[in-house]
Amino acid sequence: FILETMIFAMKYLDIKTEVRRASEFVTNEKKGKLILELCKSVNANVYLSGKGAMSYMQEVADDCWKEGINILWQEFSHPEYEQLSGFNFVSGLACLDMFFFQGLENSRKIFWENIRN
């Protein structure tokens, strides 16, 4: 379900990034070492990580650097949009929430207006 909703969201937000599943690759590693192996498998030179993975990604940071892989930390700032009238905005929900409350076209506009280079 999560993969299908992600693909749906990518389609409607016009995100053209290729999606690969970790299960396509052969490795027995976990956490940071798994990420390092996956990055090496696709010849990545940058890995964008969520801050929730900071502790285990820091454990492999030197190994990533030696392999030419730079770890960047995502600094997501959730755009606010109207959800339910009269209620405070609830941050951190899936983009499906925005689709339901804002519609596909307005959601696409909100998304692309909030992308940082």
Phi and psi restraints in degrees (range 20) as a CNS / XPLOR table:
assign (resid 1 and name C) (resid 2 and name N)
       (resid 2 and name CA) (resid 2 and name C) 1.0 -62.8 20.0 2
assign (resid 2 and name N) (resid 2 and name CA)
       (resid 2 and name C) (resid 3 and name N) 1.0 -44.7 20.0 2
assign (resid 2 and name C) (resid 3 and name N)
       (resid 3 and name CA) (resid 3 and name C) 1.0 -62.3 20.0 2
assign (resid 3 and name N) (resid 3 and name CA)
       (resid 3 and name C) (resid 4 and name N) 1.0 -43.5 20.0 2
assign (resid 3 and name C) (resid 4 and name N)
       (resid 4 and name CA) (resid 4 and name C) 1.0 -65.2 20.0 2
assign (resid 4 and name N) (resid 4 and name CA)
       (resid 4 and name C) (resid 5 and name N) 1.0 -40.1 20.0 2
assign (resid 4 and name C) (resid 5 and name N)
       (resid 5 and name CA) (resid 5 and name C) 1.0 -70.2 20.0 2
assign (resid 5 and name N) (resid 5 and name CA)
       (resid 5 and name C) (resid 6 and name N) 1.0 -32.8 20.0 2
assign (resid 5 and name C) (resid 6 and name N)
       (resid 6 and name CA) (resid 6 and name C) 1.0 -65.3 20.0 2
assign (resid 6 and name N) (resid 6 and name CA)
       (resid 6 and name C) (resid 7 and name N) 1.0 -44.7 20.0 2
assign (resid 6 and name C) (resid 7 and name N)
       (resid 7 and name CA) (resid 7 and name C) 1.0 -64.0 20.0 2
assign (resid 7 and name N) (resid 7 and name CA)
       (resid 7 and name C) (resid 8 and name N) 1.0 -40.3 20.0 2
assign (resid 7 and name C) (resid 8 and name N)
       (resid 8 and name CA) (resid 8 and name C) 1.0 -59.2 20.0 2
assign (resid 8 and name N) (resid 8 and name CA)
       (resid 8 and name C) (resid 9 and name N) 1.0 -48.6 20.0 2
assign (resid 8 and name C) (resid 9 and name N)
       (resid 9 and name CA) (resid 9 and name C) 1.0 -63.1 20.0 2
assign (resid 9 and name N) (resid 9 and name CA)
       (resid 9 and name C) (resid 10 and name N) 1.0 -42.7 20.0 2
assign (resid 9 and name C) (resid 10 and name N)
       (resid 10 and name CA) (resid 10 and name C) 1.0 -61.7 20.0 2
assign (resid 10 and name N) (resid 10 and name CA)
       (resid 10 and name C) (resid 11 and name N) 1.0 -39.8 20.0 2
assign (resid 10 and name C) (resid 11 and name N)
       (resid 11 and name CA) (resid 11 and name C) 1.0 -62.1 20.0 2
assign (resid 11 and name N) (resid 11 and name CA)
       (resid 11 and name C) (resid 12 and name N) 1.0 -49.8 20.0 2
assign (resid 11 and name C) (resid 12 and name N)
       (resid 12 and name CA) (resid 12 and name C) 1.0 -76.2 20.0 2
assign (resid 12 and name N) (resid 12 and name CA)
       (resid 12 and name C) (resid 13 and name N) 1.0 -20.0 20.0 2
assign (resid 12 and name C) (resid 13 and name N)
       (resid 13 and name CA) (resid 13 and name C) 1.0 -94.8 20.0 2
assign (resid 13 and name N) (resid 13 and name CA)
       (resid 13 and name C) (resid 14 and name N) 1.0 1.4 20.0 2
assign (resid 13 and name C) (resid 14 and name N)
       (resid 14 and name CA) (resid 14 and name C) 1.0 60.6 20.0 2
assign (resid 14 and name N) (resid 14 and name CA)
       (resid 14 and name C) (resid 15 and name N) 1.0 44.6 20.0 2
assign (resid 14 and name C) (resid 15 and name N)
       (resid 15 and name CA) (resid 15 and name C) 1.0 -96.2 20.0 2
assign (resid 15 and name N) (resid 15 and name CA)
       (resid 15 and name C) (resid 16 and name N) 1.0 123.7 20.0 2
assign (resid 15 and name C) (resid 16 and name N)
       (resid 16 and name CA) (resid 16 and name C) 1.0 -105.8 20.0 2
assign (resid 16 and name N) (resid 16 and name CA)
       (resid 16 and name C) (resid 17 and name N) 1.0 18.4 20.0 2
assign (resid 16 and name C) (resid 17 and name N)
       (resid 17 and name CA) (resid 17 and name C) 1.0 -71.0 20.0 2
assign (resid 17 and name N) (resid 17 and name CA)
       (resid 17 and name C) (resid 18 and name N) 1.0 134.6 20.0 2
assign (resid 17 and name C) (resid 18 and name N)
       (resid 18 and name CA) (resid 18 and name C) 1.0 -67.9 20.0 2
assign (resid 18 and name N) (resid 18 and name CA)
       (resid 18 and name C) (resid 19 and name N) 1.0 138.8 20.0 2
assign (resid 18 and name C) (resid 19 and name N)
       (resid 19 and name CA) (resid 19 and name C) 1.0 -108.9 20.0 2
assign (resid 19 and name N) (resid 19 and name CA)
       (resid 19 and name C) (resid 20 and name N) 1.0 127.9 20.0 2
assign (resid 19 and name C) (resid 20 and name N)
       (resid 20 and name CA) (resid 20 and name C) 1.0 -126.7 20.0 2
assign (resid 20 and name N) (resid 20 and name CA)
       (resid 20 and name C) (resid 21 and name N) 1.0 144.4 20.0 2
assign (resid 20 and name C) (resid 21 and name N)
       (resid 21 and name CA) (resid 21 and name C) 1.0 -93.5 20.0 2
assign (resid 21 and name N) (resid 21 and name CA)
       (resid 21 and name C) (resid 22 and name N) 1.0 141.3 20.0 2
assign (resid 21 and name C) (resid 22 and name N)
       (resid 22 and name CA) (resid 22 and name C) 1.0 -58.9 20.0 2
assign (resid 22 and name N) (resid 22 and name CA)
       (resid 22 and name C) (resid 23 and name N) 1.0 -29.2 20.0 2
assign (resid 22 and name C) (resid 23 and name N)
       (resid 23 and name CA) (resid 23 and name C) 1.0 -66.8 20.0 2
assign (resid 23 and name N) (resid 23 and name CA)
       (resid 23 and name C) (resid 24 and name N) 1.0 -13.0 20.0 2
assign (resid 23 and name C) (resid 24 and name N)
       (resid 24 and name CA) (resid 24 and name C) 1.0 -73.5 20.0 2
assign (resid 24 and name N) (resid 24 and name CA)
       (resid 24 and name C) (resid 25 and name N) 1.0 -15.3 20.0 2
assign (resid 24 and name C) (resid 25 and name N)
       (resid 25 and name CA) (resid 25 and name C) 1.0 -110.0 20.0 2
assign (resid 25 and name N) (resid 25 and name CA)
       (resid 25 and name C) (resid 26 and name N) 1.0 150.7 20.0 2
assign (resid 25 and name C) (resid 26 and name N)
       (resid 26 and name CA) (resid 26 and name C) 1.0 -99.1 20.0 2
assign (resid 26 and name N) (resid 26 and name CA)
       (resid 26 and name C) (resid 27 and name N) 1.0 112.6 20.0 2
assign (resid 26 and name C) (resid 27 and name N)
       (resid 27 and name CA) (resid 27 and name C) 1.0 -162.6 20.0 2
assign (resid 27 and name N) (resid 27 and name CA)
       (resid 27 and name C) (resid 28 and name N) 1.0 150.1 20.0 2
assign (resid 27 and name C) (resid 28 and name N)
       (resid 28 and name CA) (resid 28 and name C) 1.0 -109.0 20.0 2
assign (resid 28 and name N) (resid 28 and name CA)
       (resid 28 and name C) (resid 29 and name N) 1.0 7.3 20.0 2
assign (resid 28 and name C) (resid 29 and name N)
       (resid 29 and name CA) (resid 29 and name C) 1.0 -74.0 20.0 2
assign (resid 29 and name N) (resid 29 and name CA)
       (resid 29 and name C) (resid 30 and name N) 1.0 163.6 20.0 2
assign (resid 29 and name C) (resid 30 and name N)
       (resid 30 and name CA) (resid 30 and name C) 1.0 -128.4 20.0 2
assign (resid 30 and name N) (resid 30 and name CA)
       (resid 30 and name C) (resid 31 and name N) 1.0 156.1 20.0 2
assign (resid 30 and name C) (resid 31 and name N)
       (resid 31 and name CA) (resid 31 and name C) 1.0 48.4 20.0 2
assign (resid 31 and name N) (resid 31 and name CA)
       (resid 31 and name C) (resid 32 and name N) 1.0 -123.8 20.0 2
assign (resid 31 and name C) (resid 32 and name N)
       (resid 32 and name CA) (resid 32 and name C) 1.0 -60.8 20.0 2
assign (resid 32 and name N) (resid 32 and name CA)
       (resid 32 and name C) (resid 33 and name N) 1.0 -39.7 20.0 2
assign (resid 32 and name C) (resid 33 and name N)
       (resid 33 and name CA) (resid 33 and name C) 1.0 -67.1 20.0 2
assign (resid 33 and name N) (resid 33 and name CA)
       (resid 33 and name C) (resid 34 and name N) 1.0 -33.8 20.0 2
assign (resid 33 and name C) (resid 34 and name N)
       (resid 34 and name CA) (resid 34 and name C) 1.0 -63.6 20.0 2
assign (resid 34 and name N) (resid 34 and name CA)
       (resid 34 and name C) (resid 35 and name N) 1.0 -46.9 20.0 2
assign (resid 34 and name C) (resid 35 and name N)
       (resid 35 and name CA) (resid 35 and name C) 1.0 -59.8 20.0 2
assign (resid 35 and name N) (resid 35 and name CA)
       (resid 35 and name C) (resid 36 and name N) 1.0 -44.3 20.0 2
assign (resid 35 and name C) (resid 36 and name N)
       (resid 36 and name CA) (resid 36 and name C) 1.0 -59.2 20.0 2
assign (resid 36 and name N) (resid 36 and name CA)
       (resid 36 and name C) (resid 37 and name N) 1.0 -46.0 20.0 2
assign (resid 36 and name C) (resid 37 and name N)
       (resid 37 and name CA) (resid 37 and name C) 1.0 -63.7 20.0 2
assign (resid 37 and name N) (resid 37 and name CA)
       (resid 37 and name C) (resid 38 and name N) 1.0 -41.2 20.0 2
assign (resid 37 and name C) (resid 38 and name N)
       (resid 38 and name CA) (resid 38 and name C) 1.0 -64.7 20.0 2
assign (resid 38 and name N) (resid 38 and name CA)
       (resid 38 and name C) (resid 39 and name N) 1.0 -43.0 20.0 2
assign (resid 38 and name C) (resid 39 and name N)
       (resid 39 and name CA) (resid 39 and name C) 1.0 -61.3 20.0 2
assign (resid 39 and name N) (resid 39 and name CA)
       (resid 39 and name C) (resid 40 and name N) 1.0 -43.8 20.0 2
assign (resid 39 and name C) (resid 40 and name N)
       (resid 40 and name CA) (resid 40 and name C) 1.0 -63.4 20.0 2
assign (resid 40 and name N) (resid 40 and name CA)
       (resid 40 and name C) (resid 41 and name N) 1.0 -37.8 20.0 2
assign (resid 40 and name C) (resid 41 and name N)
       (resid 41 and name CA) (resid 41 and name C) 1.0 -62.8 20.0 2
assign (resid 41 and name N) (resid 41 and name CA)
       (resid 41 and name C) (resid 42 and name N) 1.0 -30.2 20.0 2
assign (resid 41 and name C) (resid 42 and name N)
       (resid 42 and name CA) (resid 42 and name C) 1.0 -107.2 20.0 2
assign (resid 42 and name N) (resid 42 and name CA)
       (resid 42 and name C) (resid 43 and name N) 1.0 12.4 20.0 2
assign (resid 42 and name C) (resid 43 and name N)
       (resid 43 and name CA) (resid 43 and name C) 1.0 57.1 20.0 2
assign (resid 43 and name N) (resid 43 and name CA)
       (resid 43 and name C) (resid 44 and name N) 1.0 39.8 20.0 2
assign (resid 43 and name C) (resid 44 and name N)
       (resid 44 and name CA) (resid 44 and name C) 1.0 -72.3 20.0 2
assign (resid 44 and name N) (resid 44 and name CA)
       (resid 44 and name C) (resid 45 and name N) 1.0 147.0 20.0 2
assign (resid 44 and name C) (resid 45 and name N)
       (resid 45 and name CA) (resid 45 and name C) 1.0 -116.8 20.0 2
assign (resid 45 and name N) (resid 45 and name CA)
       (resid 45 and name C) (resid 46 and name N) 1.0 -3.6 20.0 2
assign (resid 45 and name C) (resid 46 and name N)
       (resid 46 and name CA) (resid 46 and name C) 1.0 -141.1 20.0 2
assign (resid 46 and name N) (resid 46 and name CA)
       (resid 46 and name C) (resid 47 and name N) 1.0 138.9 20.0 2
assign (resid 46 and name C) (resid 47 and name N)
       (resid 47 and name CA) (resid 47 and name C) 1.0 -125.7 20.0 2
assign (resid 47 and name N) (resid 47 and name CA)
       (resid 47 and name C) (resid 48 and name N) 1.0 121.2 20.0 2
assign (resid 47 and name C) (resid 48 and name N)
       (resid 48 and name CA) (resid 48 and name C) 1.0 -92.5 20.0 2
assign (resid 48 and name N) (resid 48 and name CA)
       (resid 48 and name C) (resid 49 and name N) 1.0 116.4 20.0 2
assign (resid 48 and name C) (resid 49 and name N)
       (resid 49 and name CA) (resid 49 and name C) 1.0 -114.3 20.0 2
assign (resid 49 and name N) (resid 49 and name CA)
       (resid 49 and name C) (resid 50 and name N) 1.0 143.7 20.0 2
assign (resid 49 and name C) (resid 50 and name N)
       (resid 50 and name CA) (resid 50 and name C) 1.0 -74.1 20.0 2
assign (resid 50 and name N) (resid 50 and name CA)
       (resid 50 and name C) (resid 51 and name N) 1.0 154.8 20.0 2
assign (resid 50 and name C) (resid 51 and name N)
       (resid 51 and name CA) (resid 51 and name C) 1.0 -68.0 20.0 2
assign (resid 51 and name N) (resid 51 and name CA)
       (resid 51 and name C) (resid 52 and name N) 1.0 -20.1 20.0 2
assign (resid 51 and name C) (resid 52 and name N)
       (resid 52 and name CA) (resid 52 and name C) 1.0 -65.7 20.0 2
assign (resid 52 and name N) (resid 52 and name CA)
       (resid 52 and name C) (resid 53 and name N) 1.0 -19.8 20.0 2
assign (resid 52 and name C) (resid 53 and name N)
       (resid 53 and name CA) (resid 53 and name C) 1.0 -97.7 20.0 2
assign (resid 53 and name N) (resid 53 and name CA)
       (resid 53 and name C) (resid 54 and name N) 1.0 6.2 20.0 2
assign (resid 53 and name C) (resid 54 and name N)
       (resid 54 and name CA) (resid 54 and name C) 1.0 -56.1 20.0 2
assign (resid 54 and name N) (resid 54 and name CA)
       (resid 54 and name C) (resid 55 and name N) 1.0 -43.9 20.0 2
assign (resid 54 and name C) (resid 55 and name N)
       (resid 55 and name CA) (resid 55 and name C) 1.0 -63.8 20.0 2
assign (resid 55 and name N) (resid 55 and name CA)
       (resid 55 and name C) (resid 56 and name N) 1.0 -47.5 20.0 2
assign (resid 55 and name C) (resid 56 and name N)
       (resid 56 and name CA) (resid 56 and name C) 1.0 -80.2 20.0 2
assign (resid 56 and name N) (resid 56 and name CA)
       (resid 56 and name C) (resid 57 and name N) 1.0 -22.0 20.0 2
assign (resid 56 and name C) (resid 57 and name N)
       (resid 57 and name CA) (resid 57 and name C) 1.0 -76.1 20.0 2
assign (resid 57 and name N) (resid 57 and name CA)
       (resid 57 and name C) (resid 58 and name N) 1.0 -30.8 20.0 2
assign (resid 57 and name C) (resid 58 and name N)
       (resid 58 and name CA) (resid 58 and name C) 1.0 -66.5 20.0 2
assign (resid 58 and name N) (resid 58 and name CA)
       (resid 58 and name C) (resid 59 and name N) 1.0 -27.6 20.0 2
assign (resid 58 and name C) (resid 59 and name N)
       (resid 59 and name CA) (resid 59 and name C) 1.0 -65.5 20.0 2
assign (resid 59 and name N) (resid 59 and name CA)
       (resid 59 and name C) (resid 60 and name N) 1.0 -25.9 20.0 2
assign (resid 59 and name C) (resid 60 and name N)
       (resid 60 and name CA) (resid 60 and name C) 1.0 -112.8 20.0 2
assign (resid 60 and name N) (resid 60 and name CA)
       (resid 60 and name C) (resid 61 and name N) 1.0 9.8 20.0 2
assign (resid 60 and name C) (resid 61 and name N)
       (resid 61 and name CA) (resid 61 and name C) 1.0 -58.4 20.0 2
assign (resid 61 and name N) (resid 61 and name CA)
       (resid 61 and name C) (resid 62 and name N) 1.0 -43.9 20.0 2
assign (resid 61 and name C) (resid 62 and name N)
       (resid 62 and name CA) (resid 62 and name C) 1.0 -64.0 20.0 2
assign (resid 62 and name N) (resid 62 and name CA)
       (resid 62 and name C) (resid 63 and name N) 1.0 -40.9 20.0 2
assign (resid 62 and name C) (resid 63 and name N)
       (resid 63 and name CA) (resid 63 and name C) 1.0 -64.2 20.0 2
assign (resid 63 and name N) (resid 63 and name CA)
       (resid 63 and name C) (resid 64 and name N) 1.0 -39.8 20.0 2
assign (resid 63 and name C) (resid 64 and name N)
       (resid 64 and name CA) (resid 64 and name C) 1.0 -62.3 20.0 2
assign (resid 64 and name N) (resid 64 and name CA)
       (resid 64 and name C) (resid 65 and name N) 1.0 -46.9 20.0 2
assign (resid 64 and name C) (resid 65 and name N)
       (resid 65 and name CA) (resid 65 and name C) 1.0 -58.3 20.0 2
assign (resid 65 and name N) (resid 65 and name CA)
       (resid 65 and name C) (resid 66 and name N) 1.0 -44.6 20.0 2
assign (resid 65 and name C) (resid 66 and name N)
       (resid 66 and name CA) (resid 66 and name C) 1.0 -61.4 20.0 2
assign (resid 66 and name N) (resid 66 and name CA)
       (resid 66 and name C) (resid 67 and name N) 1.0 -30.7 20.0 2
assign (resid 66 and name C) (resid 67 and name N)
       (resid 67 and name CA) (resid 67 and name C) 1.0 -87.4 20.0 2
assign (resid 67 and name N) (resid 67 and name CA)
       (resid 67 and name C) (resid 68 and name N) 1.0 0.9 20.0 2
assign (resid 67 and name C) (resid 68 and name N)
       (resid 68 and name CA) (resid 68 and name C) 1.0 80.5 20.0 2
assign (resid 68 and name N) (resid 68 and name CA)
       (resid 68 and name C) (resid 69 and name N) 1.0 23.8 20.0 2
assign (resid 68 and name C) (resid 69 and name N)
       (resid 69 and name CA) (resid 69 and name C) 1.0 -109.1 20.0 2
assign (resid 69 and name N) (resid 69 and name CA)
       (resid 69 and name C) (resid 70 and name N) 1.0 118.8 20.0 2
assign (resid 69 and name C) (resid 70 and name N)
       (resid 70 and name CA) (resid 70 and name C) 1.0 -92.9 20.0 2
assign (resid 70 and name N) (resid 70 and name CA)
       (resid 70 and name C) (resid 71 and name N) 1.0 129.3 20.0 2
assign (resid 70 and name C) (resid 71 and name N)
       (resid 71 and name CA) (resid 71 and name C) 1.0 -93.2 20.0 2
assign (resid 71 and name N) (resid 71 and name CA)
       (resid 71 and name C) (resid 72 and name N) 1.0 124.1 20.0 2
assign (resid 71 and name C) (resid 72 and name N)
       (resid 72 and name CA) (resid 72 and name C) 1.0 -110.8 20.0 2
assign (resid 72 and name N) (resid 72 and name CA)
       (resid 72 and name C) (resid 73 and name N) 1.0 144.7 20.0 2
assign (resid 72 and name C) (resid 73 and name N)
       (resid 73 and name CA) (resid 73 and name C) 1.0 -102.4 20.0 2
assign (resid 73 and name N) (resid 73 and name CA)
       (resid 73 and name C) (resid 74 and name N) 1.0 125.2 20.0 2
assign (resid 73 and name C) (resid 74 and name N)
       (resid 74 and name CA) (resid 74 and name C) 1.0 -67.6 20.0 2
assign (resid 74 and name N) (resid 74 and name CA)
       (resid 74 and name C) (resid 75 and name N) 1.0 133.9 20.0 2
assign (resid 74 and name C) (resid 75 and name N)
       (resid 75 and name CA) (resid 75 and name C) 1.0 -122.2 20.0 2
assign (resid 75 and name N) (resid 75 and name CA)
       (resid 75 and name C) (resid 76 and name N) 1.0 76.7 20.0 2
assign (resid 75 and name C) (resid 76 and name N)
       (resid 76 and name CA) (resid 76 and name C) 1.0 -80.5 20.0 2
assign (resid 76 and name N) (resid 76 and name CA)
       (resid 76 and name C) (resid 77 and name N) 1.0 129.4 20.0 2
assign (resid 76 and name C) (resid 77 and name N)
       (resid 77 and name CA) (resid 77 and name C) 1.0 -118.1 20.0 2
assign (resid 77 and name N) (resid 77 and name CA)
       (resid 77 and name C) (resid 78 and name N) 1.0 108.4 20.0 2
assign (resid 77 and name C) (resid 78 and name N)
       (resid 78 and name CA) (resid 78 and name C) 1.0 -65.9 20.0 2
assign (resid 78 and name N) (resid 78 and name CA)
       (resid 78 and name C) (resid 79 and name N) 1.0 122.5 20.0 2
assign (resid 78 and name C) (resid 79 and name N)
       (resid 79 and name CA) (resid 79 and name C) 1.0 -69.7 20.0 2
assign (resid 79 and name N) (resid 79 and name CA)
       (resid 79 and name C) (resid 80 and name N) 1.0 143.1 20.0 2
assign (resid 79 and name C) (resid 80 and name N)
       (resid 80 and name CA) (resid 80 and name C) 1.0 -93.3 20.0 2
assign (resid 80 and name N) (resid 80 and name CA)
       (resid 80 and name C) (resid 81 and name N) 1.0 142.8 20.0 2
assign (resid 80 and name C) (resid 81 and name N)
       (resid 81 and name CA) (resid 81 and name C) 1.0 -146.8 20.0 2
assign (resid 81 and name N) (resid 81 and name CA)
       (resid 81 and name C) (resid 82 and name N) 1.0 162.8 20.0 2
assign (resid 81 and name C) (resid 82 and name N)
       (resid 82 and name CA) (resid 82 and name C) 1.0 -72.2 20.0 2
assign (resid 82 and name N) (resid 82 and name CA)
       (resid 82 and name C) (resid 83 and name N) 1.0 126.4 20.0 2
assign (resid 82 and name C) (resid 83 and name N)
       (resid 83 and name CA) (resid 83 and name C) 1.0 -102.4 20.0 2
assign (resid 83 and name N) (resid 83 and name CA)
       (resid 83 and name C) (resid 84 and name N) 1.0 -92.1 20.0 2
assign (resid 83 and name C) (resid 84 and name N)
       (resid 84 and name CA) (resid 84 and name C) 1.0 -105.2 20.0 2
assign (resid 84 and name N) (resid 84 and name CA)
       (resid 84 and name C) (resid 85 and name N) 1.0 127.8 20.0 2
assign (resid 84 and name C) (resid 85 and name N)
       (resid 85 and name CA) (resid 85 and name C) 1.0 -57.9 20.0 2
assign (resid 85 and name N) (resid 85 and name CA)
       (resid 85 and name C) (resid 86 and name N) 1.0 130.6 20.0 2
assign (resid 85 and name C) (resid 86 and name N)
       (resid 86 and name CA) (resid 86 and name C) 1.0 89.8 20.0 2
assign (resid 86 and name N) (resid 86 and name CA)
       (resid 86 and name C) (resid 87 and name N) 1.0 -1.6 20.0 2
assign (resid 86 and name C) (resid 87 and name N)
       (resid 87 and name CA) (resid 87 and name C) 1.0 -115.3 20.0 2
assign (resid 87 and name N) (resid 87 and name CA)
       (resid 87 and name C) (resid 88 and name N) 1.0 152.0 20.0 2
assign (resid 87 and name C) (resid 88 and name N)
       (resid 88 and name CA) (resid 88 and name C) 1.0 -68.9 20.0 2
assign (resid 88 and name N) (resid 88 and name CA)
       (resid 88 and name C) (resid 89 and name N) 1.0 149.5 20.0 2
assign (resid 88 and name C) (resid 89 and name N)
       (resid 89 and name CA) (resid 89 and name C) 1.0 -64.4 20.0 2
assign (resid 89 and name N) (resid 89 and name CA)
       (resid 89 and name C) (resid 90 and name N) 1.0 135.5 20.0 2
assign (resid 89 and name C) (resid 90 and name N)
       (resid 90 and name CA) (resid 90 and name C) 1.0 -105.1 20.0 2
assign (resid 90 and name N) (resid 90 and name CA)
       (resid 90 and name C) (resid 91 and name N) 1.0 112.8 20.0 2
assign (resid 90 and name C) (resid 91 and name N)
       (resid 91 and name CA) (resid 91 and name C) 1.0 -83.5 20.0 2
assign (resid 91 and name N) (resid 91 and name CA)
       (resid 91 and name C) (resid 92 and name N) 1.0 157.2 20.0 2
assign (resid 91 and name C) (resid 92 and name N)
       (resid 92 and name CA) (resid 92 and name C) 1.0 86.5 20.0 2
assign (resid 92 and name N) (resid 92 and name CA)
       (resid 92 and name C) (resid 93 and name N) 1.0 8.9 20.0 2
assign (resid 92 and name C) (resid 93 and name N)
       (resid 93 and name CA) (resid 93 and name C) 1.0 -82.5 20.0 2
assign (resid 93 and name N) (resid 93 and name CA)
       (resid 93 and name C) (resid 94 and name N) 1.0 163.4 20.0 2
assign (resid 93 and name C) (resid 94 and name N)
       (resid 94 and name CA) (resid 94 and name C) 1.0 -63.7 20.0 2
assign (resid 94 and name N) (resid 94 and name CA)
       (resid 94 and name C) (resid 95 and name N) 1.0 156.2 20.0 2
assign (resid 94 and name C) (resid 95 and name N)
       (resid 95 and name CA) (resid 95 and name C) 1.0 -63.7 20.0 2
assign (resid 95 and name N) (resid 95 and name CA)
       (resid 95 and name C) (resid 96 and name N) 1.0 -16.9 20.0 2
assign (resid 95 and name C) (resid 96 and name N)
       (resid 96 and name CA) (resid 96 and name C) 1.0 -61.2 20.0 2
assign (resid 96 and name N) (resid 96 and name CA)
       (resid 96 and name C) (resid 97 and name N) 1.0 -31.6 20.0 2
assign (resid 96 and name C) (resid 97 and name N)
       (resid 97 and name CA) (resid 97 and name C) 1.0 -59.7 20.0 2
assign (resid 97 and name N) (resid 97 and name CA)
       (resid 97 and name C) (resid 98 and name N) 1.0 -46.2 20.0 2
assign (resid 97 and name C) (resid 98 and name N)
       (resid 98 and name CA) (resid 98 and name C) 1.0 -64.7 20.0 2
assign (resid 98 and name N) (resid 98 and name CA)
       (resid 98 and name C) (resid 99 and name N) 1.0 -40.4 20.0 2
assign (resid 98 and name C) (resid 99 and name N)
       (resid 99 and name CA) (resid 99 and name C) 1.0 -58.1 20.0 2
assign (resid 99 and name N) (resid 99 and name CA)
       (resid 99 and name C) (resid 100 and name N) 1.0 -44.7 20.0 2
assign (resid 99 and name C) (resid 100 and name N)
       (resid 100 and name CA) (resid 100 and name C) 1.0 -67.1 20.0 2
assign (resid 100 and name N) (resid 100 and name CA)
       (resid 100 and name C) (resid 101 and name N) 1.0 -41.4 20.0 2
assign (resid 100 and name C) (resid 101 and name N)
       (resid 101 and name CA) (resid 101 and name C) 1.0 -87.2 20.0 2
assign (resid 101 and name N) (resid 101 and name CA)
       (resid 101 and name C) (resid 102 and name N) 1.0 -25.7 20.0 2
assign (resid 101 and name C) (resid 102 and name N)
       (resid 102 and name CA) (resid 102 and name C) 1.0 -113.6 20.0 2
assign (resid 102 and name N) (resid 102 and name CA)
       (resid 102 and name C) (resid 103 and name N) 1.0 -11.1 20.0 2
assign (resid 102 and name C) (resid 103 and name N)
       (resid 103 and name CA) (resid 103 and name C) 1.0 79.3 20.0 2
assign (resid 103 and name N) (resid 103 and name CA)
       (resid 103 and name C) (resid 104 and name N) 1.0 163.7 20.0 2
assign (resid 103 and name C) (resid 104 and name N)
       (resid 104 and name CA) (resid 104 and name C) 1.0 -67.4 20.0 2
assign (resid 104 and name N) (resid 104 and name CA)
       (resid 104 and name C) (resid 105 and name N) 1.0 -45.2 20.0 2
assign (resid 104 and name C) (resid 105 and name N)
       (resid 105 and name CA) (resid 105 and name C) 1.0 -65.3 20.0 2
assign (resid 105 and name N) (resid 105 and name CA)
       (resid 105 and name C) (resid 106 and name N) 1.0 -46.5 20.0 2
assign (resid 105 and name C) (resid 106 and name N)
       (resid 106 and name CA) (resid 106 and name C) 1.0 -67.3 20.0 2
assign (resid 106 and name N) (resid 106 and name CA)
       (resid 106 and name C) (resid 107 and name N) 1.0 -35.1 20.0 2
assign (resid 106 and name C) (resid 107 and name N)
       (resid 107 and name CA) (resid 107 and name C) 1.0 -62.5 20.0 2
assign (resid 107 and name N) (resid 107 and name CA)
       (resid 107 and name C) (resid 108 and name N) 1.0 -42.1 20.0 2
assign (resid 107 and name C) (resid 108 and name N)
       (resid 108 and name CA) (resid 108 and name C) 1.0 -61.0 20.0 2
assign (resid 108 and name N) (resid 108 and name CA)
       (resid 108 and name C) (resid 109 and name N) 1.0 -42.8 20.0 2
assign (resid 108 and name C) (resid 109 and name N)
       (resid 109 and name CA) (resid 109 and name C) 1.0 -63.1 20.0 2
assign (resid 109 and name N) (resid 109 and name CA)
       (resid 109 and name C) (resid 110 and name N) 1.0 -47.5 20.0 2
assign (resid 109 and name C) (resid 110 and name N)
       (resid 110 and name CA) (resid 110 and name C) 1.0 -59.7 20.0 2
assign (resid 110 and name N) (resid 110 and name CA)
       (resid 110 and name C) (resid 111 and name N) 1.0 -44.4 20.0 2
assign (resid 110 and name C) (resid 111 and name N)
       (resid 111 and name CA) (resid 111 and name C) 1.0 -59.9 20.0 2
assign (resid 111 and name N) (resid 111 and name CA)
       (resid 111 and name C) (resid 112 and name N) 1.0 -54.7 20.0 2
assign (resid 111 and name C) (resid 112 and name N)
       (resid 112 and name CA) (resid 112 and name C) 1.0 -70.7 20.0 2
assign (resid 112 and name N) (resid 112 and name CA)
       (resid 112 and name C) (resid 113 and name N) 1.0 -25.2 20.0 2
assign (resid 112 and name C) (resid 113 and name N)
       (resid 113 and name CA) (resid 113 and name C) 1.0 -73.2 20.0 2
assign (resid 113 and name N) (resid 113 and name CA)
       (resid 113 and name C) (resid 114 and name N) 1.0 -17.4 20.0 2
assign (resid 113 and name C) (resid 114 and name N)
       (resid 114 and name CA) (resid 114 and name C) 1.0 -109.4 20.0 2
assign (resid 114 and name N) (resid 114 and name CA)
       (resid 114 and name C) (resid 115 and name N) 1.0 9.9 20.0 2
assign (resid 114 and name C) (resid 115 and name N)
       (resid 115 and name CA) (resid 115 and name C) 1.0 -78.4 20.0 2
assign (resid 115 and name N) (resid 115 and name CA)
       (resid 115 and name C) (resid 116 and name N) 1.0 132.6 20.0 2
assign (resid 115 and name C) (resid 116 and name N)
       (resid 116 and name CA) (resid 116 and name C) 1.0 -109.4 20.0 2
assign (resid 116 and name N) (resid 116 and name CA)
       (resid 116 and name C) (resid 117 and name N) 1.0 135.2 20.0 2
